[in-house]
Amino acid sequence: MSTGIESWAGNVADIGPLYPFAGSEVIMWIVGMAFWIIWAIAQDREESRQYQKDIDRYTGPNRPG
């Protein structure tokens, strides 16, 4: 697979970006953090719901305590 670069002796600014979507790192970071925060909140809510369901099951009206 050729990158089209024959020599590194030239000016690096003339070569251009060496990876796709150069310049969008901040946007991708913001999207990733937003996704992670939303996922963490949803996970916490689901775990709390499951935990409360387990508590209700084990401390129901027929169980002592």
Secondary structure, 3 states (H helix, E strand, C coil): CCCCCCCCCCCHHHHCCCCCCCCCHHHHHHHHHHHHHHHHHHHHHHHHHHHHHHHHHHCCCCCCC
